[in-house]
Amino acid sequence: MNRLHTLILVLSILLAGSGSVRASETAWNIATVAGSGQGGDLPNSSRLQATEVAVDQPFGAECGPDGALYVTSVGQHRVLRVDLESGQITSVAGTGRAGFSGDGGPATEAALNEPYEVRFDHTGHYMYFVEMKNHLVRRVDLHTGVISTIAGAPEEGLAGDGGYAANARFKQPHSIAVDADGRLYVADIGNHRIRAIDPVNGMIRTIVGTGEKKLPVDGKMAAGSPILGPRALHVVGRTMWIALREGNSIWRIDMDTGRIHHVAGSGKQGYSGDGGPLKEATFNGPKGIAATADGVLFVVDTENQVIRRIDTAAGAISTIAGRGPRSRGFAVDRGAALDAEFDRPHGIGIGPDGSLYLGDTKNHRVRRIFVD
């Protein structure tokens, strides 16, 4: 065996034993698009540059039908809009104070309580967001700016299946998703269920989850199956992608067959498996997920302080941003994403150009991850 072959063998052994194979150092870059790194509320001004003001604990990040970026600011109890061309930021829902009020009036005058994720219907008519501490889902008419509650009430519980969503009760809902037909899905994490709201008749039902704190069985019908801590949802076409926080794994529901399938993660807590079989990888409290039409997933592996990419067609998983669980903090802006540090990131969205937008929560920043 010559020296070159020996070197290749040694490197392969080291990589196999490391538990994590990092993607190319030059593949993905990172930059802040909103947030100064400080907590607090927005100043009273009409012309604010997004990177110069507080964005307090951003969670959800989603590009809207107008091309702007919408962010849920948990610490400010607001939904924010960032104009990606001008860099200006405005509040589109919430007053900056925690509470529950404002239905039937302007969304900017309504009190919210920890909005977690924001989504849009495919007509561009409505903006939806879930309020974890108010245990409900609200809707803003983008033409009039009027806000209303469409599901739940500011009290936790479990009720409503088979009836109107307005009479339903949730327990700490975290994520929402909207399909092409306008059907709304809610990750009712405290009740260990995912629930669907029909846009035509306003009725609500559970599509997966029994309240049992256990993982489903791969390939079984979703209805009647348990699900453990459904934290993040994303619907593309006829597939729902799910990240389980307590379940430390990724699943999907085939909306045509109604069956639930195991995608990635062993269910055990850890940080390993990049470059290996998807179902043997380990996660630690994943709290965000976004998917492309061809089945590429981006998972916010929150407690590991990294973003991971899963190519479901190729069966490949890799880390594309972050240094790993021992590097919680803030490092690198306008540089290689693999050299960056995060502090408990949460929601993630995909922009029209393929850029990723991430709520880097405890760093009080929204960051863009992109291929240059």
C-alpha positions as CSV (number, residue, x, y, z in Angstrom):
1,M,0.0,0.0,0.0
2,N,1.5,3.4,-1.0
3,R,1.4,6.6,1.0
4,L,-1.6,8.0,-0.9
5,H,-3.7,4.9,-0.3
6,T,-2.7,4.9,3.4
7,L,-3.7,8.6,3.8
8,I,-7.1,7.9,2.2
9,L,-7.7,5.0,4.5
10,V,-6.8,7.0,7.6
11,L,-9.1,9.9,6.5
12,S,-12.0,7.6,5.8
13,I,-11.6,6.0,9.3
14,L,-11.5,9.4,11.0
15,L,-14.6,10.6,9.1
16,A,-16.5,7.4,9.9
17,G,-15.8,7.7,13.6
18,S,-16.5,11.4,13.9
19,G,-20.3,11.0,13.7
20,S,-20.7,14.0,11.5
21,V,-19.5,14.7,8.0
22,R,-19.5,18.4,7.2
23,A,-20.5,19.7,3.8
24,S,-18.1,21.7,1.7
25,E,-16.8,24.7,3.6
26,T,-17.5,26.9,0.6
27,A,-20.9,25.6,-0.3
28,W,-23.1,27.7,2.0
29,N,-22.6,31.3,3.3
30,I,-24.4,33.2,6.0
31,A,-25.4,36.8,6.6
32,T,-27.8,38.7,9.0
33,V,-30.8,40.2,7.4
34,A,-32.6,41.5,10.5
35,G,-31.8,42.2,14.1
36,S,-29.1,44.0,15.9
37,G,-28.4,41.2,18.3
38,Q,-30.2,43.0,21.2
39,G,-33.6,42.3,22.8
40,G,-36.3,44.8,23.3
41,D,-39.0,46.4,21.1
42,L,-39.0,48.4,18.0
43,P,-38.4,52.2,18.3
44,N,-41.2,54.5,17.3
45,S,-40.2,55.3,13.7
46,S,-41.6,54.8,10.3
47,R,-38.3,54.1,8.5
48,L,-36.3,51.4,10.3
49,Q,-33.4,49.4,8.9
50,A,-33.9,45.8,9.8
51,T,-30.3,45.1,10.9
52,E,-30.1,48.2,13.1
53,V,-33.1,47.5,15.4
54,A,-34.1,44.8,17.9
55,V,-35.8,41.7,16.7
56,D,-36.4,40.0,20.0
57,Q,-36.3,36.2,19.9
58,P,-37.3,35.5,16.2
59,F,-38.9,32.1,15.7
60,G,-40.7,31.6,12.4
61,A,-39.4,33.0,9.1
62,E,-41.4,32.8,5.9
63,C,-41.4,34.6,2.5
64,G,-44.8,36.1,1.7
65,P,-46.6,36.4,-1.6
66,D,-45.2,40.0,-2.0
67,G,-41.6,38.8,-1.8
68,A,-41.0,40.2,1.6
69,L,-39.8,38.2,4.6
70,Y,-42.2,37.7,7.5
71,V,-40.9,37.0,11.0
72,T,-42.6,36.1,14.3
73,S,-40.9,37.9,17.1
74,V,-41.7,36.0,20.3
75,G,-40.1,38.6,22.6
76,Q,-41.9,41.5,20.9
77,H,-45.2,39.7,20.5
78,R,-45.3,40.9,16.9
79,V,-45.2,39.7,13.4
80,L,-42.6,41.7,11.4
81,R,-42.2,42.3,7.7
82,V,-38.7,42.8,6.2
83,D,-38.5,44.3,2.7
84,L,-35.6,42.3,1.3
85,E,-34.8,45.0,-1.3
86,S,-34.8,48.1,0.9
87,G,-33.8,46.3,4.1
88,Q,-36.6,48.2,6.0
89,I,-38.6,46.5,8.7
90,T,-42.2,47.2,9.9
91,S,-44.6,45.5,12.3
92,V,-47.7,44.0,10.6
93,A,-49.4,42.5,13.7
94,G,-49.1,43.1,17.4
95,T,-48.6,46.1,19.7
96,G,-45.4,44.9,21.4
97,R,-47.3,43.9,24.5
98,A,-48.4,40.4,25.5
99,G,-52.1,39.8,25.7
100,F,-55.2,38.9,23.7
101,S,-57.3,41.5,22.0
102,G,-58.0,43.2,18.7
103,D,-60.2,40.8,16.7
104,G,-62.2,42.6,14.1
105,G,-59.8,45.5,14.0
106,P,-56.4,46.4,12.6
107,A,-53.8,43.7,13.2
108,T,-51.2,46.3,14.2
109,E,-53.5,47.2,17.2
110,A,-54.1,43.7,18.4
111,A,-52.3,42.2,21.4
112,L,-50.6,38.8,20.7
113,N,-48.9,36.3,23.0
114,E,-45.8,34.7,21.6
115,P,-46.5,34.1,17.9
116,Y,-44.4,31.1,16.8
117,E,-44.9,30.6,13.1
118,V,-46.4,32.5,10.2
119,R,-47.8,31.1,6.9
120,F,-49.7,32.3,3.8
121,D,-52.5,30.8,1.8
122,H,-51.8,30.2,-1.9
123,T,-54.1,33.0,-3.1
124,G,-52.1,35.6,-1.2
125,H,-55.2,36.7,0.6
126,Y,-54.6,35.6,4.1
127,M,-51.7,35.5,6.6
128,Y,-51.9,32.9,9.4
129,F,-50.0,32.6,12.6
130,V,-50.1,30.5,15.7
131,E,-49.8,32.0,19.2
132,M,-48.3,29.5,21.6
133,K,-49.2,31.2,24.8
134,N,-52.7,32.1,23.7
135,H,-53.3,28.5,22.4
136,L,-54.9,29.7,19.2
137,V,-54.5,30.4,15.5
138,R,-55.2,33.9,14.0
139,R,-55.7,35.2,10.5
140,V,-55.0,38.6,8.9
141,D,-56.8,39.7,5.8
142,L,-53.9,41.1,3.7
143,H,-56.3,43.3,1.7
144,T,-57.9,45.0,4.8
145,G,-55.3,44.4,7.5
146,V,-58.1,43.1,9.8
147,I,-57.3,40.3,12.3
148,S,-59.5,37.5,13.6
149,T,-59.2,34.3,15.6
150,I,-60.1,31.2,13.5
151,A,-59.3,28.4,15.9
152,G,-58.8,28.0,19.6
153,A,-59.2,30.4,22.6
154,P,-56.8,32.0,25.1
155,E,-57.0,28.9,27.4
156,E,-55.3,25.6,26.9
157,G,-57.2,22.3,26.6
158,L,-58.2,19.6,24.1
159,A,-61.6,19.9,22.5
160,G,-63.4,20.5,19.2
161,D,-62.7,17.5,16.9
162,G,-65.7,17.0,14.7
163,G,-66.9,20.5,15.3
164,Y,-66.1,24.1,14.4
165,A,-62.5,25.1,14.8
166,A,-63.6,28.3,16.5
167,N,-64.7,26.1,19.4
168,A,-61.6,24.0,19.5
169,R,-59.0,24.0,22.3
170,F,-55.2,23.6,21.8
171,K,-52.3,23.1,24.2
172,Q,-49.3,25.2,23.2
173,P,-49.6,24.9,19.5
174,H,-46.2,25.6,17.8
175,S,-46.4,25.2,14.0
176,I,-48.9,25.6,11.2
177,A,-48.9,24.7,7.5
178,V,-51.3,25.4,4.6
179,D,-51.8,23.2,1.7
180,A,-52.8,24.1,-1.9
181,D,-56.5,23.8,-1.1
182,G,-56.3,26.2,1.8
183,R,-56.5,23.5,4.5
184,L,-54.7,24.5,7.6
185,Y,-52.7,22.1,9.8
186,V,-51.8,22.8,13.4
187,A,-49.0,21.1,15.4
188,D,-50.8,20.8,18.7
189,I,-47.6,19.8,20.5
190,G,-48.9,19.9,24.1
191,N,-51.6,17.4,23.1
192,H,-49.3,15.3,20.9
193,R,-51.5,15.7,17.8
194,I,-51.6,17.3,14.4
195,R,-55.0,18.7,13.6
196,A,-56.5,19.9,10.3
197,I,-59.0,22.7,9.7
198,D,-61.2,22.6,6.6
199,P,-61.3,26.0,4.9
200,V,-64.8,25.5,3.5
201,N,-66.8,24.4,6.5
202,G,-64.5,25.5,9.3
203,M,-64.5,22.0,10.9
204,I,-61.5,20.6,12.7
205,R,-60.2,17.0,13.1
206,T,-57.1,15.2,14.3
207,I,-55.1,13.6,11.4
208,V,-52.4,11.9,13.6
209,G,-51.9,11.6,17.3
210,T,-53.7,9.9,20.2
211,G,-52.1,11.9,23.1
212,E,-49.7,9.0,23.8
213,K,-46.1,10.1,24.1
214,K,-44.7,7.6,21.7
215,L,-43.5,7.4,18.1
216,P,-45.7,6.1,15.3
217,V,-45.1,2.9,13.4
218,D,-43.5,3.3,10.0
219,G,-46.1,2.7,7.2
220,K,-49.2,2.7,9.4
221,M,-52.2,4.8,8.9
222,A,-51.7,8.2,10.4
223,A,-55.2,8.3,11.8
224,G,-55.1,6.5,15.1
225,S,-51.3,6.5,15.4
226,P,-49.5,8.2,18.2
227,I,-47.0,11.0,17.6
228,L,-44.4,12.4,20.0
229,G,-43.9,16.1,20.1
230,P,-44.8,17.3,16.6
231,R,-42.9,20.6,16.6
232,A,-42.7,21.7,13.0
233,L,-44.7,21.2,9.8
234,H,-44.3,21.9,6.2
235,V,-46.6,20.8,3.4
236,V,-45.4,20.5,-0.2
237,G,-47.9,19.1,-2.7
238,R,-49.5,16.1,-1.2
239,T,-46.8,15.5,1.4
240,M,-46.6,16.7,5.0
241,W,-43.1,16.8,6.5
242,I,-42.9,16.7,10.3
243,A,-40.1,17.3,12.8
244,L,-40.6,15.8,16.2
245,R,-39.1,17.7,19.0
246,E,-39.2,15.0,21.8
247,G,-39.2,12.3,19.1
248,N,-35.9,13.5,17.7
249,S,-36.8,12.3,14.2
250,I,-38.3,13.3,10.9
251,W,-41.5,11.8,9.4
252,R,-43.9,12.4,6.5
253,I,-47.5,11.8,5.8
254,D,-48.7,10.8,2.3
255,M,-51.9,12.8,2.1
256,D,-53.3,10.5,-0.6
257,T,-52.8,7.2,1.2
258,G,-53.1,8.6,4.7
259,R,-50.0,6.7,5.8
260,I,-47.2,8.0,8.0
261,H,-43.5,7.2,7.1
262,H,-40.3,7.4,9.0
263,V,-37.8,9.6,7.1
264,A,-34.8,10.2,9.3
265,G,-33.5,10.0,12.9
266,S,-33.3,7.1,15.2
267,G,-35.4,8.7,17.9
268,K,-32.4,8.9,20.2
269,Q,-31.0,12.2,21.3
270,G,-27.6,13.1,19.9
271,Y,-25.6,14.6,17.0
272,S,-24.4,11.9,14.6
273,G,-25.0,10.2,11.3
274,D,-24.1,12.8,8.6
275,G,-23.0,10.8,5.6
276,G,-24.7,7.7,6.8
277,P,-28.2,6.0,6.7
278,L,-30.9,8.6,7.4
279,K,-32.7,6.5,10.0
280,E,-29.6,6.0,12.0
281,A,-28.8,9.7,12.3
282,T,-29.5,11.4,15.7
283,F,-31.0,14.8,16.4
284,N,-31.5,16.9,19.5
285,G,-34.8,18.7,19.6
286,P,-35.4,19.7,16.0
287,K,-37.7,22.7,15.9
288,G,-37.9,23.8,12.3
289,I,-38.4,22.2,8.9
290,A,-38.7,23.4,5.3
291,A,-38.9,21.3,2.2
292,T,-38.6,21.7,-1.6
293,A,-40.8,20.1,-4.2
294,D,-38.2,17.4,-5.0
295,G,-37.9,16.2,-1.4
296,V,-34.9,18.1,-0.1
297,L,-35.4,19.0,3.6
298,F,-33.7,21.6,5.7
299,V,-34.0,20.8,9.4
300,V,-33.2,23.2,12.3
301,D,-31.5,20.8,14.8
302,T,-31.9,23.3,17.6
303,E,-30.1,21.9,20.5
304,N,-27.2,20.9,18.3
305,Q,-27.0,24.5,17.0
306,V,-26.9,23.4,13.4
307,I,-28.9,23.3,10.2
308,R,-29.0,19.9,8.4
309,R,-29.9,19.1,4.8
310,I,-31.6,15.8,4.0
311,D,-31.9,14.7,0.4
312,T,-34.6,12.1,0.6
313,A,-34.2,10.8,-2.9
314,A,-30.5,10.2,-2.5
315,G,-30.8,9.1,1.1
316,A,-28.1,11.7,2.2
317,I,-27.8,13.9,5.3
318,S,-25.2,16.5,6.0
319,T,-24.7,19.6,8.2
320,I,-24.7,22.8,6.1
321,A,-24.5,25.5,8.8
322,G,-23.2,25.6,12.4
323,R,-20.3,24.1,14.3
324,G,-22.2,21.7,16.5
325,P,-23.6,21.4,20.0
326,R,-20.4,22.6,21.7
327,S,-20.4,25.9,19.8
328,R,-23.5,27.7,21.0
329,G,-23.1,31.4,20.7
330,F,-22.7,34.0,17.9
331,A,-19.9,33.8,15.4
332,V,-19.3,34.6,11.7
333,D,-21.5,37.0,9.8
334,R,-20.9,37.3,6.0
335,G,-18.8,34.1,5.9
336,A,-18.9,30.4,5.6
337,A,-22.1,29.0,7.2
338,L,-20.2,26.0,8.6
339,D,-18.0,28.4,10.6
340,A,-21.1,30.2,12.1
341,E,-22.5,29.7,15.6
342,F,-26.1,29.8,16.6
343,D,-28.0,30.2,19.8
344,R,-31.1,28.0,19.8
345,P,-32.3,28.6,16.3
346,H,-36.0,27.7,15.5
347,G,-38.0,28.3,12.4
348,I,-36.7,28.2,8.8
349,G,-38.1,29.2,5.4
350,I,-37.1,28.9,1.8
351,G,-36.9,32.1,-0.4
352,P,-37.8,32.2,-4.1
353,D,-34.1,32.1,-5.0
354,G,-33.4,29.0,-2.8
355,S,-32.0,31.1,0.1
356,L,-32.8,29.9,3.6
357,Y,-34.1,32.3,6.3
358,L,-33.5,31.3,9.9
359,G,-34.8,32.6,13.2
360,D,-31.5,32.6,15.3
361,T,-33.6,33.0,18.4
362,K,-31.3,33.8,21.3
363,N,-28.9,35.8,19.1
364,H,-31.9,38.1,18.3
365,R,-31.2,37.8,14.6
366,V,-32.7,36.6,11.4
367,R,-30.0,35.0,9.2
368,R,-29.8,34.1,5.6
369,I,-28.0,31.0,4.5
370,F,-27.3,30.8,0.8
371,V,-25.1,29.5,-1.9
372,D,-23.0,32.3,-3.5
